[in-house]
């Protein structure tokens, strides 16, 4: 925990789950990486699975990012610092950390302006050709390893990554006290976005989905109302938000939801689905809506840690399934046959759970 120095011996090799191609995941052994001077070596304790991981497994690519060589997936990790590079001084050995999985160049115009999520030379875990965290050890630049308090479980520390997506979306939407927020999609991102909106002061947070089980979870996590859009037309709900956080990635859902946003409202497109949506231009113009997209996050980890550690956001409630490192393929496919899945996590230091 905390800053214990009792981390055990570091082996020479480690187990790694490798995506070799579409529907082809194998367990291999590789050397444990050596941290660069400004890096730390982290023993990985928990890694959340993400829709992008599943997409690479199913299709071998996302847009221009193509799996052309064996790739380690996984970009929602937590763990413990077990070694440091010669100039790394921020973390004591034994410090529990959540890993911000994208390291920018720190020199380009976007980085200098603080928009490092838009850095064109970003090296992001689990995005070709950069290996991710479905393995026993990873290295990372020390300033992107964020210490976490003991109040957070290993799983919750890993899920600070999707929580950061919710924090970034709420910042982009300028959610604040009194905001009336519509969240479309009650997947992991929608559920953290809804909780973040409440934590930011929104007085009404309405969540939509077609999965009744997920809507029950949304209600348990603080949504003031939920709408099952498989049985109820959103337009007939009467809810007029001033903020829309579109987390479903479904083009038809996004287009319909935009039509409900009130005058001078803000629309933030978070979910990634198809390449295009039908935009209700007359409504956008007539109501002077602001519409923007989001890409990952920047400078969100301190806020995410504070919200989760303070109990304002429950990340453990999102974890429905756990797997060992030899079960990554099951973790990526469990949602095919189990509609109760919200978030599956992989625990690299544990054997398979069956």
PyMOL commands that set and color helices and strands:
alter all, ss='L'
color gray80, all
select helices_A, chain A and resi 51-59+109-112+116-118+142-144+154-158+160-172+188-199+212-220+234-236+251-258+281-286+301-309+316-318+325-336
alter helices_A, ss='H'
color red, helices_A
select strands_A, chain A and resi 13-21+24-31+39-48+61-62+65-66+76-84+96-99+102-103+123-124+137-141+145-147+180-184+204-209+225-228+243-246+266-269+290-293+319-324+343-347
alter strands_A, ss='S'
color yellow, strands_A
deselect
rebuild
show_as cartoon
